[in-house]
Amino acid sequence: MTSETDLATSLEPSNPLAAARAEIDALDDALHDLVMQRAEVVARLAASRAKAGSPSPLRPGREAMILRRLLARHQGPLPPTALVRLWREILASSSAQQGGFTVAVYARSPDLDRLAREHFGSLTPLRSLPTASRALSAVAAGEAQVAVLPLPEEGEAPEDAWWMSLDSPRLQVIARLPFLATGPDSLPEALAIAPGAPDPSGADRSLLRIEAVGERSRAQLAGALTAAGLAPRLLQLRRDGGLLRALAEVDGVLEAGDPRLAALPVDRALPLGFYAVPERGVIG
């Protein structure tokens, strides 16, 4: 049983535990004040965008710039992954302030649901759908504002090769998830697709769908891309009779009308969007 002497001692300012708790309480109040101030700024921004008729609250490039800046200045015992999780919730709530949105997730793996939840926030509605095409259809119909789909893999089943029929520029890749992965136990990666064009972050990569009739080797196609100034970081091929379809990942922002596309000796080259380069490896 606690004596009056022990209780008095625990309340003394010199008590280290009491002092630490008081300091934490003060910091919590200061953090809360700043979060409320941030929400007020976002509310003003939302009102101005509503007047301008801005179609979507999602700004993945801007969000990536914020996270990169915070990671670059981060120090101390708080893990960078915890920092990103905190800010992903803040960013998601800021997007919701500017217009609610729903995320359609291809339910091929529970990891995709978790990726979507961690990136778009714990309060954002998720719809798990049985196929990639259903997730994209939900976005095209306005039933969801974002689709989260697995990264394309060479040789995957045709129904999973969603990039072959992506209706770009109506729908485009806007983000790669997760933004931060620091170890071998990280979740598998995914791509987010939404209506309209993404916003640049200053360090981006683009996806390009290529169609060509006739025989082309991987080396020939890679050489043609490189010669046009679009050296591929990744190149996946699918052959259907005499038609070759390829998915290329290239550095930078690549959009329709880019003169480099006209230099490609192919029948069609269609940009599918771009995303901020994620942070990988050890941070801090």
Phi, psi and omega per residue, in radians:
M1 nan 2.352 -3.088
T2 -1.282 2.252 3.121
S3 -1.470 2.870 3.103
E4 -1.088 -0.583 3.121
T5 -1.152 -0.774 3.121
D6 -1.097 -0.726 -3.128
L7 -1.119 -0.750 3.131
A8 -1.106 -0.670 3.141
T9 -1.133 -0.688 -3.107
S10 -1.178 -0.376 -3.120
L11 -1.644 -0.100 3.140
E12 -1.178 2.448 -3.140
P13 -0.997 -0.449 -3.089
S14 -1.364 -0.158 3.135
N15 -1.161 2.095 -3.051
P16 -1.055 -0.714 -3.117
L17 -1.145 -0.779 3.128
A18 -1.108 -0.705 3.140
A19 -1.128 -0.729 3.140
A20 -1.136 -0.719 3.129
R21 -1.143 -0.687 3.114
A22 -1.116 -0.685 3.117
E23 -1.133 -0.735 3.122
I24 -1.116 -0.727 3.122
D25 -1.053 -0.734 3.133
A26 -1.136 -0.722 3.110
L27 -1.144 -0.701 3.093
D28 -1.046 -0.741 3.119
D29 -1.100 -0.736 3.138
A30 -1.135 -0.751 3.098
L31 -1.073 -0.755 -3.139
H32 -1.082 -0.742 3.097
D33 -1.011 -0.768 -3.114
L34 -1.191 -0.674 3.099
V35 -1.105 -0.724 3.106
M36 -1.138 -0.696 3.091
Q37 -1.104 -0.713 3.122
R38 -1.076 -0.741 3.132
A39 -1.083 -0.627 3.103
E40 -1.148 -0.711 3.093
V41 -1.102 -0.760 3.123
V42 -1.085 -0.683 3.123
A43 -1.075 -0.715 3.084
R44 -1.114 -0.735 3.122
L45 -1.103 -0.721 3.127
A46 -1.074 -0.712 3.138
A47 -1.130 -0.698 -3.137
S48 -1.204 -0.644 3.125
R49 -1.225 -0.622 3.108
A50 -1.089 -0.691 3.118
K51 -1.177 -0.564 -3.125
A52 -1.472 -0.091 3.135
G53 1.271 0.526 3.130
S54 -1.110 2.263 -2.980
P55 -1.326 -0.499 -3.012
S56 -2.484 2.461 3.086
P57 -1.419 -0.170 -3.039
L58 -1.327 2.211 3.092
R59 -2.323 1.289 -3.048
P60 -1.107 -0.569 3.105
G61 -1.176 -0.788 3.093
R62 -1.070 -0.734 3.118
E63 -1.080 -0.719 3.117
A64 -1.099 -0.679 3.116
M65 -1.110 -0.702 3.115
I66 -1.098 -0.826 -3.097
L67 -1.165 -0.685 3.099
R68 -1.077 -0.746 -3.132
R69 -1.108 -0.763 -3.140
L70 -1.161 -0.709 3.120
L71 -1.130 -0.615 -3.120
A72 -1.189 -0.525 -3.115
R73 -1.711 -0.052 -3.029
H74 -1.261 2.450 3.056
Q75 -2.708 2.924 3.120
G76 1.711 -3.060 -2.983
P77 -1.333 -0.290 -3.141
L78 -1.170 2.134 -3.125
P79 -1.094 2.501 3.088
P80 -0.977 -0.601 3.117
T81 -1.091 -0.649 3.099
A82 -1.183 -0.693 3.085
L83 -1.018 -0.822 -3.119
V84 -1.138 -0.699 3.114
R85 -1.066 -0.752 3.116
L86 -1.039 -0.842 -3.077
W87 -1.288 -0.476 3.069
R88 -1.118 -0.670 3.079
E89 -1.140 -0.742 3.122
I90 -1.103 -0.789 -3.125
L91 -1.143 -0.689 3.125
A92 -1.128 -0.727 3.125
S93 -1.179 -0.579 3.092
S94 -1.152 -0.723 3.088
S95 -1.100 -0.722 -3.140
A96 -1.118 -0.596 3.077
Q97 -1.057 -0.550 -3.048
Q98 -1.628 0.077 3.125
G99 2.494 2.035 -3.082
G100 -1.090 2.667 3.116
F101 -2.587 2.731 3.130
T102 -2.078 2.531 -3.136
V103 -1.940 2.202 3.053
A104 -1.654 2.226 -3.069
V105 -2.093 2.265 3.012
Y106 -1.221 2.031 -2.997
A107 -1.469 0.739 3.108
R108 -1.254 -0.507 -3.109
S109 -2.602 2.468 3.064
P110 -1.028 -0.420 3.134
D111 -1.083 -0.560 3.139
L112 -1.183 -0.685 3.063
D113 -1.060 -0.763 -3.119
R114 -1.152 -0.732 3.092
L115 -1.022 -0.817 -3.135
A116 -1.091 -0.735 -3.118
R117 -1.127 -0.776 -3.115
E118 -1.188 -0.569 -3.091
H119 -1.443 -0.730 -3.021
F120 -1.763 0.081 2.993
G121 1.706 2.652 -3.051
S122 -1.247 -0.331 -3.093
L123 -1.740 -0.116 -3.126
T124 -1.299 2.247 3.119
P125 -1.123 2.332 3.075
L126 -1.991 2.445 3.013
R127 -2.074 2.026 3.100
S128 -1.528 2.188 -3.076
L129 -2.159 2.627 -2.937
P130 -1.322 -0.298 -3.127
T131 -2.432 2.815 3.077
A132 -1.126 -0.699 -3.116
S133 -1.124 -0.621 3.108
R134 -1.172 -0.666 3.113
A135 -1.126 -0.750 3.117
L136 -1.174 -0.659 3.116
S137 -1.114 -0.639 3.113
A138 -1.090 -0.674 3.105
V139 -1.236 -0.755 -3.132
A140 -1.077 -0.574 -3.117
A141 -1.509 -0.060 -3.131
G142 1.426 0.155 3.111
E143 -1.358 -0.382 3.043
A144 -2.486 2.752 -3.112
Q145 -1.813 -0.243 3.142
V146 -2.495 2.494 2.972
A147 -2.014 2.385 3.068
V148 -1.931 2.071 -3.042
L149 -2.243 2.660 -3.137
P150 -1.165 2.705 3.032
L151 -1.028 2.422 3.073
P152 -1.059 2.526 3.087
E153 -2.245 2.385 3.127
E154 -1.162 2.345 3.125
G155 1.495 0.052 3.136
E156 -1.248 2.873 -3.128
A157 -1.045 2.544 -3.106
P158 -0.944 -0.641 -3.120
E159 -1.204 -0.311 3.091
D160 -1.631 -0.219 -3.126
A161 -1.457 1.167 -3.023
W162 -1.115 -0.437 -3.084
W163 -1.169 -0.386 -3.105
M164 -1.190 -0.457 -3.095
S165 -2.092 0.219 -3.135
L166 -1.051 2.218 -3.063
D167 -1.440 1.232 3.107
S168 -1.552 2.463 0.196
P169 -1.582 0.089 3.114
R170 -1.045 -0.792 3.048
L171 -2.073 2.390 -3.104
Q172 -2.452 2.681 3.012
V173 -1.184 2.278 -3.091
I174 -2.135 -0.280 -3.078
A175 -2.786 2.714 3.018
R176 -2.061 2.296 -3.057
L177 -1.993 2.547 -0.132
P178 -1.370 2.821 3.122
F179 -1.263 -0.569 -3.138
L180 -2.208 2.203 3.017
A181 -2.409 2.211 -2.995
T182 -2.075 -0.045 -3.085
G183 -2.633 3.048 -3.092
P184 -1.209 -0.285 -3.123
D185 -1.577 0.197 -3.113
S186 -1.176 2.747 3.121
L187 -1.186 2.734 2.990
P188 -1.025 2.738 -3.089
E189 -1.572 2.815 -3.136
A190 -2.571 2.965 3.072
L191 -2.109 2.551 3.076
A192 -1.855 2.340 -3.103
I193 -2.131 2.378 -3.102
A194 -2.588 2.888 3.092
P195 -1.172 2.501 3.061
G196 1.407 -3.136 -3.052
A197 -1.516 2.535 3.026
P198 -1.286 2.997 3.081
D199 -1.847 2.422 -3.102
P200 -1.145 2.614 3.121
S201 -1.951 -0.126 -3.083
G202 1.723 -0.302 3.057
A203 -2.551 1.647 -2.958
D204 -2.288 2.837 3.002
R205 -2.311 2.552 -3.081
S206 -2.000 2.704 3.018
L207 -1.936 2.439 -3.056
L208 -2.323 2.215 3.054
R209 -1.715 2.266 -3.086
I210 -2.105 2.437 3.038
E211 -2.240 2.353 -3.134
A212 -2.575 2.375 3.092
V213 -1.577 2.389 3.123
G214 1.786 3.072 -3.091
E215 -1.410 2.216 3.020
R216 -2.406 2.284 3.069
S217 -1.461 2.857 3.078
R218 -1.027 -0.739 -3.127
A219 -1.123 -0.690 3.133
Q220 -1.129 -0.772 -3.120
L221 -1.186 -0.726 3.101
A222 -1.094 -0.692 3.113
G223 -1.118 -0.692 3.131
A224 -1.157 -0.713 3.105
L225 -1.114 -0.764 -3.138
T226 -1.113 -0.729 3.135
A227 -1.111 -0.497 3.126
A228 -1.490 0.005 -3.121
G229 1.516 0.383 -3.113
L230 -2.229 0.960 -3.105
A231 -0.982 2.140 -3.054
P232 -1.383 2.327 2.982
R233 -1.405 -0.478 3.140
L234 -2.532 2.518 3.129
L235 -2.569 1.979 3.108
Q236 -1.953 2.405 -3.086
L237 -2.073 2.512 2.996
R238 -2.374 2.278 -3.111
R239 -1.998 2.326 3.107
D240 -2.332 1.636 -3.045
G241 1.133 -2.152 3.140
G242 -1.635 0.128 -3.120
L243 -1.841 2.242 3.071
L244 -1.839 2.228 2.996
R245 -2.016 2.402 -3.109
A246 -2.387 2.573 3.041
L247 -2.044 2.102 -3.131
A248 -2.042 2.452 3.011
E249 -1.909 2.206 -3.095
V250 -2.280 2.755 3.121
D251 -1.297 2.577 3.045
G252 1.548 -3.117 3.132
V253 -1.628 2.140 -3.138
L254 -2.124 2.077 -3.099
E255 -2.232 2.852 3.117
A256 -0.984 2.447 -3.113
G257 1.606 -0.113 3.083
D258 -1.083 2.219 -3.079
P259 -1.061 -0.386 3.130
R260 -1.153 -0.496 3.132
L261 -1.150 -0.651 -3.132
A262 -1.171 -0.359 -3.119
A263 -1.457 -0.115 -3.112
L264 -1.407 2.291 3.128
P265 -1.448 1.077 -3.126
V266 -2.318 2.960 -3.124
D267 -1.398 -0.547 3.119
R268 -2.701 2.446 3.067
A269 -2.394 1.992 -3.023
L270 -2.152 2.021 3.047
P271 -1.117 2.432 -3.111
L272 -1.913 0.168 -3.120
G273 1.983 -3.115 3.139
F274 -2.601 2.932 -3.104
Y275 -2.556 2.718 3.072
A276 -1.166 2.345 3.121
V277 -1.095 2.146 -3.127
P278 -1.230 2.824 3.060
E279 -1.552 2.241 -3.113
R280 -2.293 2.653 3.116
G281 1.514 -2.835 -3.056
V282 -1.376 2.272 3.110
I283 -1.998 2.347 3.076
G284 1.460 nan nan
